């Protein structure tokens, strides 16, 4: 682990590691961020977006780890492109849920404008009543075809269908809470 060799690290690496620790980033994510020299970038993004550095660090580390599994190895994404993703989302008023989709687009289409990613997502602003209407329809479909009575399976299935439609405009955590609030466990059965 990085901490065991802490004394042998160069001064800059020690400072970056210290920042990650100060931000309370889990140790398991340190290598992902340190190997790509993302600590200073995370600080800039956090400052420009007025967000906690920990939140940006977790988002970037988890997204990059996912991409590496998908692409089968170490993935390099230029810092400028990563920063451009966050700038684009901030300027357009999107929430952070859209960042992984935009980063994925940046990996797959390094020279394309992000507007194309938004068009590809087919995401649109929706009111709570529109979302709940979709939840009701999706719940009916799920219950007709379900293989399990798990409340979590139903919620996750509905959320996976709604995600492309609401991403960036409505927090996925908020949509998840709406689904759960509307689906008490007794409705599905014990």
TAUR-V757614 format. One line per field, one symbol per residue. burial: I if it has 24 or more other C-alpha atoms within 12 Angstrom, else O. A space follows every 50 residues. Layout:
burial: ???
//
This chain:
burial: OIOOOOOOOOOOIOOIIOIIOOIOIOIOIIIIIIOIIIIIIIIIIIOOIO OOIIIIIIIIIIIIIOIOOOOOOOIIIOIOIIIIIIIIIIOOOIIIIIII IIIIIIIOOOOOOIOOIIOOOOIOOOOOOOIIOIIIOIIOOIIOOOOOOO IOOIIIIIIOIIIIIIIIIIIIOOIIOIIIOOIOOOOOOO
//
